[in-house]
Amino acid sequence: MTELEACDSCALNNSAQLLKLGINVDNADYVIALAGNPNTGKSTVFNALTGLKQHTGNWPGKTVTRAEGGYRYKDHKMKLIDLPGTYSLLSTSQDEEIARNFILFGKPDVTIIVVDAARIERNLNLVLQILEITDRAVLCLNLMDEALRHHIDIDERTLGKELGIPVIKCSAIKKQGIPELISTVHQVATRQIICKPHRIKGLSKPAQKMVDKLDKKIRKNYPGLPNSRWIAMRLLDADADIIKALKNGDFDQVLT
C-alpha cells in the first residue's frame, strides 16, 4: 500500500473508536474536527464548509449537542465534526471532556482550530493544548474583517512558522478564505503538508525528567501512539480520565 493509499484509509482504520464516540465514518475518506473557543465564529465556519449537508444529535451519554456534516473535495469525502466550544482541554466540564477525548481517542485526520483574529492572544491557550495532542492541525484566523476594521492585521506566515502548522485568514460569514482553508485541510489530510507543531518548553528539570520517564514507558507499551508526551504530562497532573483509559487499555484504540 502506498503512503497516499494508507492516508485515504485513515478514517476507516479508526472507525471502531469513532463509532464508540458516536461518529459513523462508513462513507467518509477523512474525518475533520472543528475546535475553538466560544464566540470565534466556529459555527459560521462549519456552515460555510458543509452548507446544507449537516445534521445534529447528542454525544453518546451526554446532553451536549453534536453537529456533523460533510463536503467533497478532489473526489474525497470529508466528514466534519463540530466540537463544543471550549477554552481548554483539561476536562473540567462536559464540553472540554468531549473535545479532548475526540481529538485524543478519535484521532481526526485534521483538526481545524478556529480563533478570533482580533483576540488571538485569548485563544492561544487552547491552540497550544491541541498542538500537544495532535500533529495534524490547521489554524483558521476567522473574523479577519472585524480585525481589519480595528486596524489589526496578522502575519500568517510568521505565525504559522512559530506554531508549526498552516495558518489561513478567513471571514467565514463572507466566505472569504474558505476555498484556501478547504485546500489546506486536504493537503494536511493527505500528508502533502507535514505539520511540525510547537510543543510546550521550559519545564523544570525534575518535571522534564518525569515527563521523559513516563513518555518512554508509554511509548514502550503503546508503540505508535502519537501523543505520548501529552499523556505523560496529564498523568503527572493526575488526570482521572487519562488514568482510567490507561487502566482500561483504551489507548489501544488510538494506535494507527
CORNORVEN-V441603 format. One record per pair of residues at least 12 apart in sequence whose C-alpha atoms are under 8 Angstrom apart, sorted by the first residue. I is the first residue (numbers start at 1). J is the second residue. Records with the same first field share a line. If there is no record, write none. Layout:
# CORNORVEN-V441603
I = J  J
This chain:
# CORNORVEN-V441603
4 = 190  191
7 = 189  190  191
8 = 29  30  190
9 = 29  30
10 = 29  30  109  256
11 = 25  28  29  30  31  108  109
12 = 25  26  28  29
13 = 256
14 = 106  107  253  254  256
17 = 105  106  253  254
18 = 105  106
21 = 59  60  102  106
22 = 59  60
25 = 79
27 = 77
28 = 76  77  78  79
29 = 76  77  78  79
30 = 76  77  78  79  108  109  189
31 = 78  79  80  81  108  109  110
32 = 78  79  80  81  108  109  110  111  112
33 = 80  81  82  83  103  108  110  111  112
34 = 46  80  81  82  83  111  112  113  114
35 = 82  83  84  85  86  99  111  112  113  114
36 = 83  84  85  86  87  113  114  115  123  126  127
37 = 85  86  87  114  115  123  126
38 = 85  86  87
39 = 116
40 = 114  115  116  142  143
41 = 114  116  142  143  172
42 = 85  114
43 = 82
44 = 172  173
45 = 172  173
46 = 80  82
48 = 172  173  175  178
49 = 70  71  178  182
50 = 69  70  71  80
53 = 69  70  71
54 = 67  68  69  70
55 = 67  68  69
56 = 68
59 = 98
62 = 94
64 = 84  94  95
65 = 84
66 = 81  82  83  84
67 = 81  82  83
68 = 80  81  82
69 = 81
73 = 182  186
83 = 98  99
84 = 96  98  99
86 = 99  126
87 = 123  125  126
88 = 125  126  129
89 = 126  129  130
103 = 130  133  134
104 = 133  134  227  254
105 = 251  253  254
106 = 254
107 = 134  254
109 = 136  189
110 = 136  137  138  185  188  189
111 = 136  137  138
112 = 137  138  139  140  185
113 = 127  137  138  139  140
114 = 139  140  141  142
115 = 139  140  141  142
116 = 141  142  143  144
117 = 141  142  143  144  147  154
118 = 143  144  146  147  150  152
128 = 198  199  200
131 = 197  198  199
132 = 197  198  199  200  227  229  230
133 = 226  227  230
134 = 226  227
135 = 195  196  197  226
136 = 165  188  189  194  195
137 = 165  166  188  195
138 = 165  166  167  168  184  185  188
139 = 165  166  167  168
140 = 167  168  169  170  181
141 = 167  168  169  170
142 = 169  170  171  172
143 = 170  171  172
144 = 169  170  171
145 = 171
156 = 168  169
162 = 198
163 = 196  197  198
164 = 195  196  197  198
165 = 195  196  197
166 = 184  195
168 = 180  181
211 = 229  232  233  236
212 = 229  232
214 = 229  232
215 = 228  229  231  232
218 = 232
222 = 251  252  255
223 = 255
224 = 255  256
225 = 254  255  256
